[in-house]
């Protein structure tokens, strides 16, 4: 094996380089993974690439950014296991959690991951079916909380925002037995994809096709995957029982919806990752339709521009090319 690898680094806003770096050694409880595929997380990529903090409390993006970051949706093959790591060389794995952007990320040919942040995937499962397991885990955390709170089976469900998270939510709600799943998004191509993935029908957010809460035809439960105040109010105005807030909330706002349960994001946990992977293996959840383009890592900037123009939902990069 070569001693060096290629890894992407965002040097400053809108400027990336493929740099040479030593292939790292895994420490105790870690595995060196040869990255087969890595997918964009549009929220992270669009913020960091353009130099905008991801969260409101952050002051500035520190450039040059950590090599390989913000790549974290990854599937690959264990190249080498460190001491006390039970994974074996040659085993296929997918990442379900990023250890933090202070560590080297997955926009690289190789990455060291903590074993606890990886899940083995079946040998016959294509990487593209598992590459976005981390996002699947995030959405699953909200879906599981909503299921525990109000139940999903037989409910009329809404998904606000049909980006990657919303399209995963559509599939999970259907898998949990929702009577209907209605998608709301201004982008007609995304509405069309949601319908192909099983949504009952889709409409623009301001459409009158969904009744206001307290009236026949309103949603029973919903998941917000947008995060902006007006979008959140809009879905709450159309929902009777509960709204799960999945998206990063961009601004402070006051909500007055008496009798409506508001479910905050419960955080990352392994059980949610296992829940999502079980759905993938069972054929009830498919990440592959979310991949609009496959590009070499050298074309990262072009991929981010496609995301910005909403000409792609997700980009899959092949670091080995």
N, C-alpha and C positions, 0 to 999 in steps of 0.2 A: 504494500500500500504506500502511496505517496506520503511524504511528510507534511505537505502543505495542501491547502484547499482554497477554493474561491468562496468569498462571502460578500454579501452586499452591505454597504454602509452608506447611510444618509449623512453626507458631510455637512451640508447646510440646506436650508429650505430649497426644495426643487432641484437638488443636485445630489446624485448618487454615484458611487464608484464600486466596481467589483475589485476587491482587494485580495491579496494573498495573505493567508494567515496560517499559522501552524495548526495541524489537526490536533485538537485537544485530547488529553487523557482523562478517562472517567475516574472519579474518586470513589470513595466508599458509598455504596447505595446508589450509584449512578451508572448510566449506560451511554456509550458513544453510539449514536444513531446515524446511519447513512440516510440522508434525506432523499426520499424518492419523489415526493410531491409536497408542495406547500402552497396553501391558498391564502388569498388576501382576506383580511378582516376590514371591510371598507371604512368603518368608523376610525379605527386606529391608523390605517394607511393614509387616509385623506387628511387627518389631523396632523400626523407627524411629518409627512412629506412636505406639507405646505407650512410647517412651522407653527401650527396652532395647538395649544395645550388641549389634551383630551378632556380634562375635567376643569370645572370653573375655578377650583381652588389653586390650580397650578399657574405659576407666573409666566414661564417660558419653556420652550422645548430646548433641552441641553444638546447643542451640536458640538462636535460630531456625535451622532447618536450611537448607541451600543451596536457593534457589528452584528448583523443578522436580524436585528430588530427593525420594525415591530412584528416580524414573522413569528407566528405561534400556532397556526393551524397546520399540522404536519403529520404525515404518515411516512414510515420508512422501515429500515431493517437494522436490527442491532448488529453493529460491527464488533463491539467489544464490551464486555461487562466488567465493571469495576468490582473491588472487594465488597462482599456481602450483598451483591446484586444477584437476584435469582433469575433474571432474564438470561437467555442464552443467545450466543452469536448466531445470526441467521434468522432469528425470530422476527416476524412482522409485528409492528406496533404502531399505535397512533397516540398523539399527545392529547391529553384532556385538560391540561392546565399549563399555563406559562408561569415559570418561577419568578418572573419579574423582569422589567426592562433594563435593569442594571446588569443582567447576565446576557451573554451572547445569545442571539435568537436563531430562528430556523430558516431565515433567508440565507442559507449556506449549504455547502455540500455535506457537511457533517455538523452535528450539534451534540453537546453533552446535556442529558436530561436526568433529573432525579427519577429513579425507578417508580416512585409513588405517583409521578405525574404522567405515567405511560400506561396504556392498556394493550395487552396482546390482542391481535385481530386474527381471524381465521386465515389460513394460508390461501384459501381459494377466493377470499374477498379482495377485489381490486382496490388499490390504494385510493382511488378517487371516490369510492363509496364510503371511505372512512376519514378522508383528509380533514374534514371540518368537524371532527368529533368535539373539539373544544367549544365551538359555537353551539353544537347540539347539546352539550352539557349545560351551557348557560341557559338556553331556552327551556330545557327539561327542568331546570330548577324552578322556573316560574310555573310551568305546566303542572308539575307535581304539587306545588303549593296550592294552585287553583283547584286541582282535583281533590286535595285534602280539605279545602275550605268549603267548596260549593258542589263538588262533583262535576263531571264532564258528560258522562253518558246521558243521551237524550236531550241535552241542552242545545239551545240555539246560540252558537258561539261567533264572536267577531274577532278579526285580526286587523289591527290598525297599523298599516305600513307593510308593504309586501317586498321589502328588501330580503337579504339572506335570512335574518332571524324570523321575519314574518312568514316566509315560505316554509321554514322548518316548523313553525308553530302550527300552520295549516295542517301539515302532515301528522303532527303529534296529536292534535285535537281529534282528527278523524280516526286515528288509531285507538284513541280512548273512547270512541263510540259517540261522538257528538252527532246530534240529529242533523244539524246544518253547520257549515262553516262559511262565514261571509267575510270576504277580504275587502279592505278599503285602501285605495292607493290612487294617486292622480296619474300614474304611469300606465298606459294601456298595455304595453308589452308585459309588465309585471302582473297585471290583472289576468292577462291571457295565460301566463305560466301558472299562476295560482289555480286557475280552472283546470289546467292539464294535470295538476297535482291533486285534484279532487275537490277543490272548493265548490260549494253549492252555487254561489254566484259572487260576483265582484262588482264594485261600483266606486265612483269617486267619493272622497271623504264628505263632501257637502251634498251628496245625492239625497233626495227625499225618499229613496226606496226603502230605507230603514226607519221605522217609526221612532219617535222620541220615547224616552223611558216613561213607564207608567201607562203606555198605550199598547194595544195589540200590535205585534210585529216588531217590537223592540227586541234587542239582544238579551239573552239571559246572562251570559258572562263574556268577557273579552280580554284580550291581551294587547297592550299598547307597545308597539315596536318603533315608535317615532320619537317621543320624548319632549317635543316642544309644547308649551302651554296650551295653545289653541287646539292642537291636535289631540291632546289629552282630554281637554274639556269636551271636544267634539264626540269622542268615543264614549265618555261618561254620560253625556246627554242622551245616548242611545242604548244604554245598558241598565238593566234592572237590578241585578244581584251583586256582581263583583267585577272589578277590573284589576288585572295584574299589570303592574308597571315594570315591564322588562327593560325598556330603553333607558339610556343615561338621561336623566332629567337635566335639561339645559339651563333652566332659569327657575327662580323661586316663584311660586304662585299659590294662591289660596283657592281651594276647591270647596264648593258647597253643594253636595249631592246627598241629601238626607236619605238614609237607609241603604246607601250603596257601600259595599265593602271595598276598600282599596288595599291591594296586596302589594307590598314592596318587594324588591328583589331580595331573595334569601341568601344570596352568595353562592360561591362555588363549592361543590362537594362531590366526592367520588361516586356516591350512589346515583347522582343525576347523570354522570358520564356512563355508568354501567346501564342505566335505563335507556339512554340514547343509543348505545352500541347494541343492546338487545333488539331495539326496534330496527336498526340497520340490518342486522343479521337475519331478522324475521321478514325483511322485505317491506316493512311498513314505513320506513324512513329512508330517503335517498338524497344524498348531497350532490350527486353528479349533475342533475338538471340545473343546479345553481351555478355551475361553472360555465361561463359564457365563452371564455378563451383560454387556451393553453399556450404559454410563452416560456422562452428561456429566461433565466433570472437576469440576464443582461438587458432585457427589455422591460425592466420593472417600471421605469418612468412612463413608458407608453401605456402599460397596464393601469397605472394609477390615473392617468388622464382619461382612459375609457370609463373608469369608475366615476370620475368627477362629472363626466357628460351623461352619466346614466346609460351608457352604451354597453355596459356589462354589469352583471350582478356580482359575480366573483371572478377573479382570475386565478388560474392554477399555474404555478411556476415549477419548472423542472430544473433543479440546480445542477444536475449532471450534464446538461446540454450547453 
